């Protein structure tokens, strides 16, 4: 009987130490294109808990069609194609647009897959934080910042936009 108990204990120890053993903890972040220590320290996967997983609405601003939250945040509403880089203009609205650099953390629906989305200009390398400097000073409750972005696969993705380390808004895009 003692021998059987010892065998079970050893078997459980081996399984627990096996790197192939999968965790079922849904709060863990799966980061595909960088190491976990590279995820911005202010990002928490819990910000995706209340996301309405449908493409963000489209609204007009000065003759442009923007996707996002009217009066808060938007990007030019152009189709997203998986693996294809495109130029976008981020638009920020309101009386108190924070100062600081733009950081975008993308999360795919139904996963905890976290991705960099911003591209370094004239490069295929991705980054968390825009290298174009901080958000320009607000003019008439509006500021904007150009960015090149790419997402790797089809599906719904939420773009979590941080300014100076604070979540400013979220935009859901449908990547084809």
C-alpha positions in Angstrom: 0.0 0.0 0.0 2.9 2.4 0.9 4.5 1.5 -2.5 1.3 2.4 -4.4 1.1 5.8 -2.5 4.7 6.5 -3.3 4.2 5.7 -7.0 1.1 8.0 -7.2 3.0 10.8 -5.5 6.0 10.5 -7.9 3.6 10.4 -10.9 1.8 13.5 -9.7 5.1 15.3 -9.2 6.3 14.4 -12.7 3.1 15.7 -14.2 3.1 18.9 -12.2 6.7 19.7 -13.3 6.2 18.7 -16.9 6.4 21.8 -19.2 3.8 20.2 -21.5 1.2 20.4 -18.7 -1.3 23.1 -19.8 -2.7 25.7 -17.4 -6.5 26.2 -17.4 -6.2 29.7 -15.8 -8.1 31.9 -18.3 -6.5 35.1 -16.9 -3.0 34.2 -18.2 -1.8 36.2 -21.1 -0.7 34.3 -24.2 1.8 36.5 -26.0 2.8 35.2 -29.3 5.3 37.8 -30.7 7.3 38.7 -27.6 8.2 37.6 -24.1 5.9 38.2 -21.2 8.2 40.7 -19.6 7.8 42.9 -22.7 4.1 43.4 -22.3 3.6 46.9 -21.0 3.4 46.8 -17.2 0.2 48.8 -17.1 -1.7 46.3 -19.3 -4.1 44.0 -17.6 -6.0 41.3 -19.6 -9.1 42.1 -17.4 -9.7 45.3 -19.5 -11.1 43.0 -22.2 -13.8 41.5 -19.9 -16.4 44.1 -20.7 -15.6 44.4 -24.4 -18.7 44.2 -26.7 -17.3 41.8 -29.3 -18.8 43.4 -32.4 -17.0 45.8 -34.7 -17.0 49.3 -33.2 -19.4 51.7 -34.8 -18.5 54.2 -37.6 -19.0 57.9 -37.2 -18.2 61.0 -39.3 -15.6 63.6 -38.4 -14.8 66.5 -40.8 -15.8 64.4 -43.8 -13.9 61.3 -42.7 -15.4 58.0 -41.6 -13.9 56.9 -38.3 -14.4 53.6 -36.4 -14.5 53.8 -32.6 -16.4 55.8 -30.0 -17.8 59.1 -31.1 -16.5 62.0 -29.0 -13.7 59.8 -27.5 -11.5 57.8 -29.9 -11.4 56.7 -33.5 -9.3 55.4 -36.4 -9.9 55.8 -40.1 -12.5 53.2 -41.1 -10.7 51.2 -43.7 -10.8 47.4 -44.1 -8.3 45.3 -42.2 -6.6 42.4 -44.0 -4.7 39.8 -42.0 -0.9 40.2 -42.3 -1.2 43.4 -44.4 0.2 46.7 -43.1 -1.8 49.8 -43.6 -1.6 53.5 -42.5 -4.1 54.7 -40.0 -4.7 58.0 -38.3 -5.7 57.8 -34.6 -8.1 60.5 -33.5 -8.6 61.5 -29.9 -11.5 63.7 -28.7 -12.5 65.5 -25.5 -11.7 68.3 -23.2 -8.9 66.4 -21.3 -6.9 64.4 -23.8 -4.0 63.1 -21.8 -0.4 63.8 -22.8 2.1 61.0 -23.3 2.9 58.4 -25.9 0.4 56.1 -27.6 0.6 52.4 -26.7 -1.6 49.9 -28.4 -2.2 46.4 -27.1 -4.3 44.2 -29.3 -6.2 41.2 -28.0 -8.0 38.6 -30.2 -11.6 37.6 -29.3 -11.9 34.2 -27.6 -8.3 34.1 -26.6 -5.8 35.8 -24.3 -3.5 36.3 -27.3 -1.8 39.7 -26.9 -0.1 41.3 -29.8 1.9 44.4 -30.8 0.1 46.2 -33.6 2.1 49.3 -34.3 4.9 49.1 -36.9 8.1 51.0 -36.7 8.2 53.3 -39.7 10.1 51.9 -42.7 10.5 48.5 -40.9 8.6 45.3 -40.5 9.3 45.3 -36.7 6.4 45.9 -34.4 6.3 47.9 -31.2 4.0 48.5 -28.3 4.5 52.3 -28.1 4.5 54.7 -31.0 8.0 56.0 -31.9 6.4 59.1 -33.4 6.5 60.9 -30.0 3.7 61.8 -27.7 0.1 62.8 -28.6 0.2 66.4 -30.0 -1.5 69.1 -28.0 -5.3 69.2 -28.4 -6.8 71.7 -30.7 -10.5 72.3 -30.4 -10.9 69.1 -28.3 -9.2 67.0 -30.9 -5.8 65.5 -31.5 -4.5 63.0 -34.0 -1.5 60.8 -34.5 -0.5 58.7 -37.6 0.5 55.1 -37.3 1.1 52.0 -39.4 -0.5 48.9 -38.0 -0.9 45.2 -38.9 -2.7 42.3 -37.3 -1.7 38.7 -38.0 -5.0 36.8 -38.4 -8.7 37.0 -39.2 -11.2 37.6 -36.5 -12.3 40.3 -34.1 -9.6 42.1 -32.3 -9.8 44.9 -29.7 -7.2 47.6 -29.9 -6.6 48.9 -26.3 -5.3 52.4 -26.7 -3.2 53.8 -23.8 -1.9 57.4 -23.6 0.9 57.8 -21.1 0.1 54.4 -19.6 -3.6 55.1 -19.0 -6.3 53.3 -21.0 -8.0 56.0 -23.1 -10.3 53.8 -25.2 -10.9 50.6 -27.1 -11.8 49.9 -30.7 -12.9 46.6 -32.0 -12.0 45.8 -35.6 -12.9 42.9 -37.8 -9.8 41.6 -39.6 -10.5 39.7 -42.9 
